């Protein structure tokens, strides 16, 4: 009997404070905001929730503190059907958090404080060994230590699962981690850094960056915001998907929505083009949804 597909997200959890205002402040400037609200965040947490919303079994491996922020995040994961039993309660570091400031157009800037996310390591991988051995697709990001990602990726690959990394925020992927990655997903800024190209603004530019990165990774996805999504792999397959046109309410979390849905679609065994189209449509729906309605 074929085991049920399982997405496991290994990574970051942040307590987000979203601040709404007419514009983001410049250096030395104070701007009067209109509202604020707390929300669950961290690229890992967001991606796990997005995966779980598709109906697929989804587990989260991470670390929070035994504080109000941590309890908020754990309750949120559980409420949204993410298995949180392997989210460790760290006794030394506070729960990770971020402040995101939104302008009237829905764009934002954010500051994160990683806290307990930086304590993730091989002990967390060992504690979740049984889970990782059953994982169909492992999702990683760059908000936790590289050594922790390597340990998790190694465990999943040994068990026959696939590894998807969202190399965000933009930073180099170590040689130790590269060898375990099946699929890398980056946005335009991350593609520019990793592929060594100057500007990725168009769909054709995204495809060129994807083809360059496919020399290193088996499969590459480059998201180019309002332009769309480009895919390339080592076998020479290329896919271009234009963005779904929507009225932008907020771009916050759109990339994480794309990743979570894409991971679920891949775990379900969907063809890559179909998986990309479904993820692209999900991200567009989120962009068209006001922050207050999420």
TAUR-V464228 format. One record per backbone hydrogen bond with DSSP energy under -1.0 kcal/mol. NH is the residue of the N-H (numbers start at 1). CO is the residue of the C=O. E is the energy in kcal/mol with one decimal. If there is no record, write none. Layout:
NH_CO_E + NH_CO_E
This chain:
7_57_-2.5 + 8_137_-2.3 + 9_59_-2.9 + 10_139_-2.5 + 11_61_-2.4 + 14_41_-1.8 + 15_96_-2.3 + 16_39_-2.7 + 17_98_-2.2 + 18_37_-2.8 + 19_100_-3.1 + 20_35_-3.2 + 21_102_-1.5 + 29_26_-2.5 + 34_20_-3.0 + 35_20_-1.1 + 37_18_-2.0 + 39_16_-2.3 + 41_14_-2.4 + 45_12_-2.1 + 46_42_-2.8 + 47_43_-2.3 + 48_44_-2.2 + 49_45_-2.2 + 50_46_-2.3 + 51_47_-2.1 + 52_48_-2.6 + 53_49_-2.0 + 54_51_-1.5 + 55_52_-1.9 + 59_7_-2.3 + 60_83_-2.5 + 61_9_-2.9 + 64_88_-2.8 + 67_65_-1.8 + 71_67_-2.6 + 72_68_-2.1 + 73_69_-2.1 + 74_70_-2.4 + 75_71_-2.3 + 76_72_-1.9 + 77_73_-2.4 + 78_74_-2.3 + 79_75_-2.4 + 80_76_-1.5 + 81_78_-1.6 + 82_77_-2.7 + 83_58_-2.6 + 87_84_-1.9 + 88_62_-2.7 + 90_64_-3.5 + 97_113_-2.3 + 98_15_-2.2 + 99_111_-2.2 + 100_17_-2.5 + 101_109_-2.9 + 102_19_-3.2 + 103_107_-2.6 + 104_22_-1.4 + 106_103_-1.8 + 109_101_-1.6 + 111_99_-1.9 + 113_97_-3.3 + 116_94_-2.4 + 117_114_-2.1 + 118_115_-1.7 + 119_116_-1.8 + 120_117_-1.2 + 125_121_-1.3 + 126_122_-2.6 + 127_123_-2.2 + 128_124_-1.2 + 129_126_-1.4 + 132_128_-2.7 + 133_129_-2.0 + 134_131_-1.2 + 136_6_-2.2 + 137_6_-1.8 + 138_162_-2.9 + 139_8_-2.7 + 140_164_-2.4 + 142_168_-2.5 + 149_145_-1.7 + 150_146_-2.5 + 151_147_-2.1 + 152_148_-2.2 + 153_149_-2.8 + 154_150_-2.7 + 155_151_-1.8 + 156_152_-2.0 + 157_153_-2.6 + 158_154_-2.2 + 160_157_-1.3 + 161_156_-2.6 + 162_136_-2.5 + 164_138_-3.2 + 165_183_-2.6 + 166_140_-3.0 + 167_185_-1.1 + 168_166_-3.0 + 178_174_-2.7 + 179_175_-1.4 + 180_177_-2.0 + 181_178_-1.2 + 182_163_-2.3 + 183_163_-2.0 + 184_219_-2.1 + 185_165_-2.7 + 186_221_-2.4 + 191_187_-2.6 + 192_188_-2.4 + 193_189_-1.8 + 194_190_-2.7 + 195_191_-2.8 + 206_202_-2.1 + 207_203_-2.1 + 208_204_-2.2 + 209_205_-2.0 + 210_206_-2.3 + 211_207_-2.6 + 212_208_-1.9 + 213_209_-2.3 + 214_210_-1.7 + 215_212_-1.3 + 216_213_-1.9 + 217_213_-2.5 + 219_182_-1.2 + 220_232_-2.4 + 221_184_-2.6 + 222_230_-2.9 + 223_186_-2.6 + 224_228_-3.4 + 227_224_-2.4 + 229_241_-2.9 + 230_222_-2.6 + 231_239_-2.4 + 232_220_-2.0 + 233_237_-1.4 + 234_218_-2.0 + 236_233_-1.7 + 239_231_-2.1 + 241_229_-2.7 + 243_227_-1.0 + 249_287_-3.0 + 250_287_-1.8 + 251_106_-1.8 + 254_251_-1.8 + 257_253_-2.3 + 258_254_-2.2 + 259_255_-2.2 + 260_256_-2.7 + 261_257_-2.2 + 262_258_-2.5 + 263_259_-2.8 + 264_260_-1.9 + 265_261_-2.6 + 266_262_-2.5 + 267_263_-2.4 + 268_264_-2.1 + 269_266_-1.2 + 270_265_-2.4 + 275_271_-2.5 + 276_272_-2.8 + 277_273_-2.2 + 278_274_-2.2 + 279_275_-2.3 + 280_276_-2.6 + 281_277_-2.2 + 282_278_-2.0 + 283_279_-2.3 + 284_280_-1.9 + 285_281_-2.1 + 286_282_-1.8 + 287_283_-2.3 + 288_284_-1.7 + 289_286_-1.8 + 293_290_-1.7 + 294_291_-1.5
